[in-house]
Amino acid sequence: MSIFNALISLIPSNDEEGQGLAEYALILALIAIVAIVALIFLGGQVSKILSGVGTSV
């Protein structure tokens, strides 16, 4: 019966309390992950550009 209860729990219900907050948290987490990955891959290039701007000023 536990498999049946697990399947029933996957069916969406009308109880949507807190759903909006959870969705915003997931979107925020996804944006944070994308920003971190972008900084990892582009960090060296951004550092070189900022160094060049700093020396020219």
C-alpha positions in Angstrom: 0.0 0.0 0.0 2.9 2.4 0.4 3.5 2.5 -3.3 -0.1 3.4 -3.8 0.1 6.2 -1.3 3.3 7.5 -2.9 1.5 7.6 -6.3 -1.5 9.4 -4.8 0.8 12.0 -3.3 2.1 12.8 -6.7 -1.3 13.8 -8.0 -1.7 17.6 -7.7 -4.4 18.8 -5.2 -6.1 22.1 -4.8 -3.9 22.9 -1.8 -1.6 25.5 -3.3 -0.6 27.2 -0.1 3.1 28.1 -0.3 3.4 27.0 -3.9 4.3 30.5 -5.1 7.1 30.9 -2.6 8.6 27.6 -3.5 8.5 28.5 -7.2 10.3 31.8 -6.5 12.9 29.9 -4.5 13.5 27.5 -7.3 13.9 30.3 -9.8 16.3 32.2 -7.5 18.4 29.0 -7.0 18.5 28.5 -10.8 19.6 32.1 -11.4 22.3 31.7 -8.7 23.6 28.5 -10.2 23.8 30.1 -13.7 25.6 33.2 -12.3 28.1 31.0 -10.5 28.8 28.9 -13.6 29.2 32.1 -15.7 31.6 33.6 -13.2 33.7 30.4 -13.2 34.0 30.3 -17.0 34.2 34.0 -17.6 36.0 35.2 -14.5 39.4 35.4 -16.1 38.2 37.4 -19.0 36.3 39.8 -16.9 39.3 40.3 -14.6 41.5 41.1 -17.7 39.0 43.6 -19.0 38.6 45.3 -15.6 42.4 45.4 -15.2 42.7 47.1 -18.6 40.1 49.6 -17.7 41.7 50.3 -14.4 45.2 50.9 -16.0 43.8 53.2 -18.7 42.0 55.4 -16.1 
